[in-house]
Amino acid sequence: MNSFDEVPLSAFEFGRLLDAVGPFDASPCVAVATSGGADSVALCLLMHQWAEDRNGKCHALVVDHGLRSDSAREAVQVADWLVCSGIDTHVLTWSGHKPVRGIQAAAREARYDLLLSWCRHHGISDLFLAHHRDDQAETFLMRLGRKSGVDGLSAMAAVSHRGDVRVVRPLLNVPKSRLIATLKNLGHPWVEDPSNHDPAFARSRVRELVPALAVIGITAEGIAVTARRLGRARAALEHYASELVRSGVESHSAGFCWIDREALLAAPAEVGLRVLSRVVAAVGTGRVPPRLDRLERMYATLFRDGRGRGCTLSGCRIITRGHRFLVCRENRGIGDCVTLQPGQNRRWDARFNVSLRGSPSLASDQTCEVRRLGPEGWPQVAARSELRLHERHSGIPAAVRATLPALWDQAGLLDVPHLNFRRDGAQMVLDVKFAPTHPLVYSPFSVVSVDTPPI
C-alpha cells in the first residue's frame, strides 16, 4: 500500500468520479445503499454533500437482513448516525423465509429487490452502491476460480441498469483504505460486519488471500486495472453482438425468436455466443443468462458437422428450421396460473405483461386466469376451421403453440390473443405484451476509465 492510499477522498475528487459516471439531473435526487460499513457510510456522506451543493437530495437506504440477532439494533444505530448528519434515512427489512444454503446469494438478491422497489416507489432513478477497488479485485479472483470468460472477469460495471433504475458504482477505482481515511477525517463512526471475516463464505476466504498475492506482485490495484481492461473488451464485444442481434435475430410478440443460422455461424465465436446467450435469456425465464460452459456446449452442438440439431437450455428449445434456428420456450416448467380481474396488470412466465379488459357475464361468478394454452387448449382453437387457416399464416410455429399465454375461465378457453381466438360471446379480452426480463439489446458494459482519478 502506498501513502496515497491513506489520503481522505476530497469533495473535488468525488465530483470528478461522479462526472465519469453521469450525467445527472441539475438538482439530483439519489439513493445510496448504506450497510453501515466504512465504504457505504463514506459514500453516503460524500453523496449527501454533493447533492446538497446542487440543491438536490440524498436518501440513505439501510437494509436489515435479519440474519444476526443484533441486526435490527445495528440498522437503527446506522440510521441514527445518518439522520444526525442531516441525511433522510430509511430502514428496509428482509422478512420471511431465509434459506439454509446459499444465504449470501439470497441475501444479495433480497437486498437488491428491497432497494430497487423503494427507488421505483419513490421515483428515484439512480441508486448508488459503494463497491470499491478491493471489492473489484475480490470479484475478479472469485470469478477466475469459476473459469469465467471476459464478462465475468470484467467484474462489476460502473453503471448498470435494473429496469428503470440505474445502479451506479462510482468508487471502483478507490481503495477501501481511502474511504476509511475519509471517515476518520470526518470523525464519523462505522460498523464492522463480522461475516466479512467468516471463512464459511468464499469472498471472506478470497479476501484473506489478497495480501499474500500482493507479496508476489498481484495487487488489488493491478487486478482492478486488468478488470477494467477486460471491461473495455467486453463493451466492444457487446457492441458487435448488438449489431448482429439487429441484423440476424427476429423477435416475435408471442415470445420466441428466429436466428439467422448463417449470420450466427459467420460471426466470431465470442460474438455468436453472446447473441445466443441474449436470445436464450430473453425467451427463457432464468434470473441470469445461461452459464458459459453450458452455452459453449450448445453452440458446438448446433454447428457440429455443419448441421444444426435441436437442444434445450435454460428453459428454451433450440430447433433448426432450414436456414434459421427457432428459439422458443420449453413446455416444461412454464409459468404458473395468474388470476386476473378487469383493469389488473400482472406478470406471467417472467416474460409477458398481461392485463384484462371487459367484464364477466352478469350470470357468472367465475374467475379468469392466465396460463399456457397447452395441449389441452389447442384442440379448442383447431376446432374453428377459419382459425386453422389463420394458424398456417400466423407465423407461429407448432412448437410454440402450447407455450402461448391464454385466458381461461371455469367454462374453458376464453381468449388466445396470438391466435386471434376468442370464445363466442366472450366479454373479457386478454392483452399481452412480450417484455423479457433480459432484453435482446441493452447498453454496453460501463467502464470507468483507468485515467479517472484517484488511481
C-alpha positions as CSV (number, residue, x, y, z in Angstrom):
1,M,0.0,0.0,0.0
2,N,1.4,3.4,-0.9
3,S,1.0,6.6,1.2
4,F,-1.6,8.0,-1.2
5,D,-3.9,5.1,-0.3
6,E,-4.2,6.6,3.2
7,V,-5.4,10.1,2.0
8,P,-9.0,11.0,2.5
9,L,-11.1,11.4,-0.6
10,S,-11.8,15.1,-1.3
11,A,-15.1,16.6,-2.5
12,F,-13.3,17.6,-5.6
13,E,-12.1,14.1,-6.4
14,F,-15.5,12.7,-5.6
15,G,-17.1,15.2,-8.0
16,R,-14.8,14.0,-10.8
17,L,-15.7,10.4,-10.1
18,L,-19.4,11.3,-10.5
19,D,-18.6,13.2,-13.7
20,A,-17.2,9.9,-15.0
21,V,-20.5,8.0,-14.4
22,G,-23.0,10.8,-15.1
23,P,-24.8,12.7,-16.3
24,F,-27.2,13.5,-13.5
25,D,-30.1,15.9,-13.1
26,A,-29.3,19.6,-12.3
27,S,-30.9,19.0,-8.9
28,P,-30.2,15.3,-8.4
29,C,-32.3,13.2,-6.2
30,V,-30.5,9.9,-5.5
31,A,-30.4,6.9,-3.1
32,V,-27.4,5.3,-1.5
33,A,-27.4,1.7,-0.2
34,T,-25.8,2.1,3.2
35,S,-24.9,-1.0,5.2
36,G,-23.1,0.8,7.9
37,G,-19.6,-0.3,6.8
38,A,-16.9,2.3,6.2
39,D,-17.2,2.2,2.4
40,S,-21.0,2.8,2.2
41,V,-21.1,5.4,5.1
42,A,-18.3,7.3,3.3
43,L,-20.2,7.2,0.0
44,C,-23.4,8.3,1.7
45,L,-21.7,11.3,3.4
46,L,-19.9,12.4,0.2
47,M,-23.1,11.9,-1.8
48,H,-25.2,13.9,0.7
49,Q,-22.8,16.9,0.4
50,W,-22.6,16.6,-3.4
51,A,-26.4,16.6,-3.7
52,E,-26.9,19.4,-1.3
53,D,-24.4,21.6,-3.2
54,R,-26.6,21.2,-6.2
55,N,-30.0,21.7,-4.5
56,G,-30.7,18.0,-4.7
57,K,-31.3,15.3,-2.1
58,C,-29.6,12.1,-1.0
59,H,-31.7,9.3,0.6
60,A,-29.8,6.6,2.6
61,L,-31.3,3.1,2.5
62,V,-30.3,0.7,5.3
63,V,-31.2,-2.9,4.8
64,D,-31.7,-5.1,7.8
65,H,-31.3,-8.7,6.6
66,G,-32.4,-10.2,9.9
67,L,-29.6,-12.8,9.7
68,R,-28.0,-11.8,13.1
69,S,-29.6,-11.3,16.5
70,D,-28.4,-7.8,16.7
71,S,-29.0,-6.8,13.1
72,A,-32.1,-4.7,13.8
73,R,-30.4,-2.7,16.6
74,E,-27.4,-2.2,14.3
75,A,-29.6,-0.9,11.5
76,V,-31.3,1.6,13.8
77,Q,-27.9,2.7,15.0
78,V,-26.6,3.3,11.5
79,A,-29.9,5.2,10.6
80,D,-29.5,7.4,13.7
81,W,-25.9,8.3,12.8
82,L,-27.0,9.3,9.3
83,V,-30.1,11.2,10.5
84,C,-27.8,13.2,12.8
85,S,-25.8,14.1,9.7
86,G,-28.9,15.5,8.1
87,I,-29.5,12.6,5.7
88,D,-33.0,11.3,5.0
89,T,-32.7,7.6,6.0
90,H,-35.0,4.6,5.7
91,V,-34.5,1.1,7.1
92,L,-35.7,-1.7,4.8
93,T,-36.3,-5.1,6.4
94,W,-35.9,-8.5,4.7
95,S,-38.7,-10.5,6.2
96,G,-40.0,-14.0,5.5
97,H,-38.2,-17.3,5.0
98,K,-34.4,-17.4,4.9
99,P,-32.7,-20.2,3.0
100,V,-30.2,-22.5,4.8
101,R,-27.9,-22.8,1.7
102,G,-26.7,-20.0,-0.5
103,I,-27.6,-17.5,2.1
104,Q,-25.3,-14.7,0.9
105,A,-26.6,-15.0,-2.7
106,A,-30.2,-15.0,-1.4
107,A,-29.4,-12.0,0.8
108,R,-27.9,-10.1,-2.1
109,E,-31.0,-10.7,-4.3
110,A,-33.3,-9.7,-1.4
111,R,-31.3,-6.6,-0.8
112,Y,-31.5,-5.6,-4.5
113,D,-35.2,-6.3,-4.5
114,L,-35.8,-4.0,-1.4
115,L,-33.6,-1.2,-2.7
116,L,-35.0,-1.2,-6.2
117,S,-38.6,-1.4,-5.1
118,W,-38.0,1.6,-2.8
119,C,-36.4,3.6,-5.6
120,R,-39.2,2.8,-8.0
121,H,-41.9,3.6,-5.5
122,H,-40.3,7.0,-4.7
123,G,-39.4,7.9,-8.3
124,I,-35.6,7.6,-7.8
125,S,-33.7,6.7,-11.0
126,D,-30.2,6.5,-9.6
127,L,-29.2,4.0,-6.9
128,F,-25.6,4.3,-5.7
129,L,-23.5,1.4,-4.3
130,A,-20.2,1.6,-2.5
131,H,-18.3,-1.2,-4.2
132,H,-14.6,-0.1,-4.3
133,R,-11.3,-1.3,-5.7
134,D,-10.8,-4.1,-3.2
135,D,-14.3,-5.4,-3.9
136,Q,-13.5,-5.4,-7.6
137,A,-10.3,-7.3,-7.1
138,E,-12.1,-9.9,-4.9
139,T,-14.8,-10.3,-7.5
140,F,-12.2,-10.9,-10.3
141,L,-10.5,-13.6,-8.2
142,M,-13.7,-15.4,-7.4
143,R,-14.8,-15.4,-11.0
144,L,-11.4,-16.6,-12.1
145,G,-11.9,-19.6,-9.8
146,R,-15.2,-20.3,-11.6
147,K,-13.5,-20.3,-15.0
148,S,-15.4,-17.2,-16.1
149,G,-14.9,-15.6,-19.5
150,V,-14.5,-12.0,-20.4
151,D,-17.8,-10.9,-19.0
152,G,-17.2,-12.4,-15.6
153,L,-13.6,-11.2,-15.3
154,S,-14.7,-7.7,-16.2
155,A,-16.1,-7.8,-12.7
156,M,-18.5,-5.0,-11.8
157,A,-19.8,-2.3,-14.1
158,A,-19.6,1.3,-13.1
159,V,-23.1,1.8,-14.4
160,S,-25.7,-0.9,-15.0
161,H,-29.5,-0.9,-15.3
162,R,-32.1,-2.8,-13.3
163,G,-35.2,-2.0,-15.4
164,D,-35.8,1.8,-15.0
165,V,-33.2,2.2,-12.2
166,R,-29.6,2.9,-12.8
167,V,-27.2,1.2,-10.5
168,V,-24.1,3.4,-10.1
169,R,-20.7,2.4,-8.6
170,P,-18.5,5.5,-8.6
171,L,-15.8,4.1,-6.3
172,L,-14.5,1.2,-8.3
173,N,-11.1,2.9,-8.6
174,V,-10.9,3.9,-5.0
175,P,-9.2,1.6,-2.3
176,K,-11.1,1.0,0.8
177,S,-8.3,2.5,2.9
178,R,-9.1,5.9,1.4
179,L,-12.7,5.5,2.4
180,I,-11.7,4.6,6.0
181,A,-9.4,7.6,6.0
182,T,-12.3,9.8,4.8
183,L,-14.4,8.8,7.7
184,K,-11.6,9.2,10.2
185,N,-11.1,12.7,8.8
186,L,-14.8,13.5,9.3
187,G,-14.8,11.9,12.7
188,H,-17.7,9.7,11.7
189,P,-18.2,6.1,13.1
190,W,-19.0,3.0,11.2
191,V,-19.7,-0.7,11.9
192,E,-17.8,-3.9,11.1
193,D,-19.8,-6.8,9.9
194,P,-18.3,-10.0,11.4
195,S,-19.4,-12.0,8.4
196,N,-16.8,-10.2,6.3
197,H,-14.2,-12.3,8.0
198,D,-16.2,-15.5,8.3
199,P,-14.3,-18.3,6.5
200,A,-17.6,-20.1,5.8
201,F,-18.1,-17.6,2.9
202,A,-16.0,-17.7,-0.3
203,R,-15.5,-14.0,-0.5
204,S,-14.0,-13.9,3.0
205,R,-11.6,-16.6,2.1
206,V,-10.5,-14.7,-1.0
207,R,-10.2,-11.5,1.0
208,E,-7.7,-13.2,3.3
209,L,-5.6,-14.3,0.3
210,V,-5.2,-10.8,-1.3
211,P,-2.3,-9.7,1.0
212,A,-0.3,-12.9,0.2
213,L,-0.8,-12.3,-3.5
214,A,0.4,-8.7,-3.2
215,V,3.8,-10.2,-2.0
216,I,4.3,-11.7,-5.4
217,G,3.1,-8.5,-7.2
218,I,-0.5,-9.4,-7.8
219,T,-2.1,-6.4,-6.1
220,A,-5.7,-5.3,-5.7
221,E,-4.8,-2.2,-7.8
222,G,-3.3,-4.4,-10.6
223,I,-6.3,-6.8,-10.6
224,A,-8.7,-3.9,-10.8
225,V,-6.8,-2.4,-13.8
226,T,-7.0,-5.8,-15.5
227,A,-10.7,-6.0,-14.8
228,R,-11.2,-2.5,-16.4
229,R,-9.2,-3.5,-19.5
230,L,-11.3,-6.6,-19.8
231,G,-14.3,-4.4,-19.4
232,R,-13.3,-2.4,-22.4
233,A,-13.1,-5.6,-24.4
234,R,-16.5,-6.7,-23.1
235,A,-18.0,-3.4,-24.2
236,A,-16.6,-3.8,-27.7
237,L,-17.9,-7.4,-27.9
238,E,-21.4,-6.3,-26.7
239,H,-21.5,-3.6,-29.4
240,Y,-20.9,-6.2,-32.1
241,A,-23.3,-8.6,-30.5
242,S,-26.0,-5.9,-30.6
243,E,-25.3,-5.3,-34.3
244,L,-25.7,-9.0,-35.0
245,V,-29.0,-9.1,-33.0
246,R,-30.4,-6.2,-35.0
247,S,-29.4,-7.8,-38.3
248,G,-29.8,-11.5,-37.7
249,V,-32.4,-12.0,-34.9
250,E,-36.2,-11.7,-35.4
251,S,-38.2,-11.4,-32.2
252,H,-41.9,-12.3,-32.2
253,S,-44.5,-10.8,-29.9
254,A,-45.5,-14.4,-29.0
255,G,-42.3,-14.8,-27.0
256,F,-40.0,-16.7,-29.4
257,C,-37.1,-15.7,-31.7
258,W,-35.6,-16.7,-35.1
259,I,-31.9,-16.6,-35.5
260,D,-30.3,-16.4,-39.0
261,R,-28.1,-19.5,-38.9
262,E,-25.6,-18.4,-41.5
263,A,-25.1,-15.0,-39.8
264,L,-24.6,-16.7,-36.5
265,L,-22.1,-19.1,-38.0
266,A,-20.2,-16.4,-39.8
267,A,-19.7,-14.3,-36.7
268,P,-16.6,-14.7,-34.4
269,A,-17.5,-17.4,-31.9
270,E,-17.3,-14.9,-29.0
271,V,-19.9,-12.7,-30.6
272,G,-22.1,-15.6,-31.7
273,L,-22.1,-17.0,-28.1
274,R,-23.2,-13.6,-26.8
275,V,-26.1,-13.4,-29.3
276,L,-27.2,-16.9,-28.4
277,S,-27.0,-16.1,-24.7
278,R,-29.1,-13.0,-25.2
279,V,-31.8,-14.8,-27.1
280,V,-31.9,-17.7,-24.6
281,A,-32.1,-15.3,-21.7
282,A,-34.9,-13.3,-23.3
283,V,-37.0,-16.3,-24.3
284,G,-36.3,-18.4,-21.2
285,T,-37.0,-17.4,-17.6
286,G,-33.7,-17.6,-15.8
287,R,-32.8,-14.8,-13.4
288,V,-29.3,-14.7,-15.0
289,P,-28.1,-15.6,-18.5
290,P,-27.0,-19.3,-19.1
291,R,-23.7,-20.4,-17.8
292,L,-20.9,-20.1,-20.3
293,D,-19.8,-23.7,-20.2
294,R,-23.4,-24.9,-21.0
295,L,-23.7,-22.2,-23.7
296,E,-20.5,-23.3,-25.3
297,R,-21.7,-27.0,-25.4
298,M,-24.9,-25.9,-27.0
299,Y,-23.2,-23.7,-29.5
300,A,-20.9,-26.6,-30.6
301,T,-23.9,-28.9,-30.8
302,L,-25.8,-26.5,-33.1
303,F,-23.0,-26.4,-35.6
304,R,-21.5,-29.9,-35.3
305,D,-20.6,-31.3,-38.7
306,G,-22.2,-28.2,-40.3
307,R,-25.7,-29.3,-39.2
308,G,-27.9,-27.8,-36.6
309,R,-29.5,-30.1,-34.0
310,G,-32.3,-29.4,-31.6
311,C,-31.4,-29.0,-28.0
312,T,-32.5,-27.3,-24.8
313,L,-31.0,-24.8,-22.4
314,S,-32.3,-22.6,-19.6
315,G,-36.0,-23.3,-20.3
316,C,-35.6,-22.9,-24.1
317,R,-35.8,-25.2,-27.0
318,I,-33.5,-24.5,-30.0
319,I,-34.7,-26.1,-33.2
320,T,-33.3,-26.0,-36.7
321,R,-35.7,-24.8,-39.4
322,G,-34.0,-24.6,-42.7
323,H,-31.6,-21.6,-42.7
324,R,-32.8,-20.5,-39.3
325,F,-32.8,-21.5,-35.6
326,L,-36.1,-21.3,-33.7
327,V,-35.6,-20.4,-30.1
328,C,-38.8,-21.0,-28.1
329,R,-40.0,-21.6,-24.5
330,E,-40.0,-25.2,-23.2
331,N,-43.4,-26.6,-22.2
332,R,-41.9,-27.9,-19.1
333,G,-41.9,-25.5,-16.1
334,I,-43.8,-22.8,-17.9
335,G,-45.4,-20.1,-15.8
336,D,-47.9,-20.8,-13.1
337,C,-51.5,-19.7,-13.3
338,V,-52.1,-16.0,-12.7
339,T,-55.6,-14.8,-11.7
340,L,-56.8,-11.6,-13.3
341,Q,-59.6,-9.1,-12.7
342,P,-60.5,-6.3,-15.2
343,G,-58.0,-3.5,-15.1
344,Q,-55.3,-5.6,-13.4
345,N,-51.8,-5.8,-14.8
346,R,-49.7,-8.9,-13.9
347,R,-46.6,-10.7,-15.0
348,W,-46.8,-14.2,-16.4
349,D,-43.9,-16.6,-17.0
350,A,-41.4,-13.8,-16.3
351,R,-41.7,-12.8,-19.9
352,F,-45.2,-11.3,-20.5
353,N,-47.1,-8.4,-19.1
354,V,-50.8,-9.4,-19.1
355,S,-53.9,-7.4,-18.4
356,L,-57.7,-7.9,-18.7
357,R,-60.3,-5.7,-20.3
358,G,-64.1,-6.0,-20.2
359,S,-66.4,-7.5,-17.6
360,P,-67.6,-11.0,-16.8
361,S,-71.1,-12.1,-17.6
362,L,-73.7,-11.0,-15.0
363,A,-74.8,-14.6,-14.6
364,S,-71.3,-15.8,-13.8
365,D,-69.1,-15.5,-10.8
366,Q,-66.2,-17.3,-12.5
367,T,-62.5,-16.3,-12.0
368,C,-60.4,-15.7,-15.1
369,E,-56.8,-16.8,-15.1
370,V,-53.8,-16.7,-17.4
371,R,-52.0,-20.0,-18.1
372,R,-50.4,-21.7,-21.1
373,L,-52.5,-22.8,-24.0
374,G,-51.1,-26.3,-23.6
375,P,-52.1,-29.4,-25.5
376,E,-55.5,-29.2,-23.8
377,G,-56.3,-25.8,-25.3
378,W,-55.1,-26.3,-28.9
379,P,-57.9,-28.6,-29.9
380,Q,-60.4,-25.9,-29.0
381,V,-58.6,-23.5,-31.2
382,A,-58.2,-26.0,-34.0
383,A,-61.9,-26.8,-34.0
384,R,-62.5,-23.5,-35.6
385,S,-61.9,-24.0,-39.3
386,E,-61.3,-20.4,-40.0
387,L,-58.6,-20.4,-37.3
388,R,-56.9,-23.5,-38.8
389,L,-56.4,-21.5,-41.9
390,H,-55.2,-18.5,-39.9
391,E,-52.8,-20.6,-38.0
392,R,-51.0,-21.6,-41.1
393,H,-50.4,-18.0,-41.9
394,S,-50.0,-16.7,-38.3
395,G,-46.2,-17.1,-38.3
396,I,-46.4,-19.0,-35.0
397,P,-44.7,-22.4,-35.3
398,A,-46.3,-25.5,-34.0
399,A,-43.6,-25.9,-31.4
400,V,-44.7,-22.5,-29.8
401,R,-48.5,-23.1,-29.7
402,A,-48.6,-24.9,-26.3
403,T,-46.5,-22.1,-24.7
404,L,-48.8,-19.2,-25.6
405,P,-50.4,-17.2,-22.9
406,A,-54.2,-17.9,-22.8
407,L,-57.2,-16.7,-20.8
408,W,-59.3,-19.4,-19.1
409,D,-62.4,-19.5,-17.0
410,Q,-64.4,-22.2,-15.5
411,A,-66.1,-23.0,-18.8
412,G,-62.7,-23.4,-20.6
413,L,-60.6,-21.5,-23.0
414,L,-61.7,-17.9,-23.4
415,D,-59.1,-15.9,-25.3
416,V,-55.7,-16.6,-27.1
417,P,-54.6,-13.2,-28.5
418,H,-51.7,-14.5,-30.6
419,L,-54.0,-16.9,-32.5
420,N,-56.9,-14.4,-32.8
421,F,-59.1,-16.8,-30.9
422,R,-61.9,-15.6,-28.7
423,R,-64.8,-17.7,-27.5
424,D,-68.2,-16.7,-28.9
425,G,-69.9,-14.3,-26.6
426,A,-66.8,-13.6,-24.5
427,Q,-66.8,-10.2,-22.9
428,M,-63.3,-10.5,-21.5
429,V,-60.2,-9.6,-23.6
430,L,-56.7,-10.5,-22.7
431,D,-54.0,-8.0,-23.6
432,V,-50.5,-9.4,-23.8
433,K,-47.1,-7.8,-24.3
434,F,-43.8,-9.7,-24.6
435,A,-41.5,-7.9,-22.2
436,P,-38.5,-10.1,-21.4
437,T,-36.6,-9.6,-18.2
438,H,-33.3,-9.7,-20.2
439,P,-33.7,-7.5,-23.3
440,L,-32.0,-8.5,-26.6
441,V,-30.3,-5.1,-27.0
442,Y,-29.0,-3.1,-24.0
443,S,-26.5,-0.5,-23.0
444,P,-22.9,-1.7,-23.3
445,F,-20.9,-2.6,-20.2
446,S,-19.8,0.6,-18.5
447,V,-16.2,1.1,-17.6
448,V,-14.6,3.9,-15.6
449,S,-11.5,5.0,-17.4
450,V,-8.2,3.8,-16.0
451,D,-7.2,7.5,-16.1
452,T,-10.1,8.6,-13.8
453,P,-8.6,9.8,-10.5
454,P,-7.9,8.6,-8.0
455,I,-5.9,5.5,-9.1
